[in-house]
Amino acid sequence: MLKNPEKCYPVHALEVALLKKYQFKCRRLPILDCGTAKAILEAHAKKLNRVEVSLDLGRTKTSVLIREKAAVLGGQAILIEWLKEVASDEEGLYLLEARALRKIAFSVEGHFYKLRRAPQGGAPTLEVDGIHMHRIKEVSPWQDSLLKVKAAKVKPGSKVLDVCTGLGYTAILSLKLGAREVTTIEVNPVVLEMASHNPWSCPLEDPRITILLGDAVEVVAKLPSNSYSNIIHDPPRFSLAGELYSLSFYKQLYRVLVPGGVLFHYTGAPGMRRGKDLAKGVVQRLREAGFEARLLRKVQGVIAFKPP
């Protein structure tokens, strides 16, 4: 037993070892949305025996057997009457488990979480207390996340810090753009539980992605200096997580970024109609922290660089 471990290991190495890692596990159960339900109902009305649909929100296609009063999806028979309810819900996503359909939405400690279908279909967004975590009008949630990763200038060989995991899209897309490893931080285990139901979040199982569970302010303070070439900071809105927009937190992000590294900070556009500009305040505080920073209005955020 080491009596004085601080003499053997750097303090930051010990702190990192004590950080709580989250082992992500995708459930991979059939998921239905209104589009899938409508396709099955249309085939049933035409008295077809089979129809090709997606049971993972557009990622793959599956052959569904159609009977007189039911459809067989993933080996489970579901009544046609039940599918009518799904077809009428433009936003909801439904999990098929133990021959029952369950909407992917629930309340935990006074907060309501829902996996919400995007208007474009495909990758969904997460909604918490009625606030969705991605843009869904101008672009799809997947495209929104890709714009953020590209704004952070992630490239082959990048080592990425992703602050606020959510459904994991920015972490996953960082790997797709060539990042060699991604460390992503999420404070809320309920959010990760929601992600486990989402087929588009399954690549979070990749061993190159490390999920740290905890308050980002505390976690980042324990990360070693000059460790990440790129940071994607996509926090909840300011009213919900003001500490993630603070000068003290920006100083920590500056510390862990390598010289010459890039930070993209998503801000959205809250308060613009009332004449308030959150992003300008973000730019000012990032500059005070040592960054070179400027607005990226098209992506609704700020890009910042740590001088070489």
Beta strands, then each sheet from edge to edge (+ up, - down):
strand 1: 21-22
strand 2: 31-32
strand 3: 50-53
strand 4: 62-66
strand 5: 70-73
strand 6: 76-79
strand 7: 94-97
strand 8: 100-103
strand 9: 105-108
strand 10: 111-116
strand 11: 125-128
strand 12: 131-132
strand 13: 159-163
strand 14: 181-186
strand 15: 209-213
strand 16: 228-233
strand 17: 257-266
strand 18: 292-296
strand 19: 301-305
sheet 1: 1+ 15- 14- 13- 16- 17- 19+ 18-
sheet 2: 2+ 7- 8+
sheet 3: 3+ 4- 5+ 6-
sheet 4: 9+ 10- 11+ 12-
end
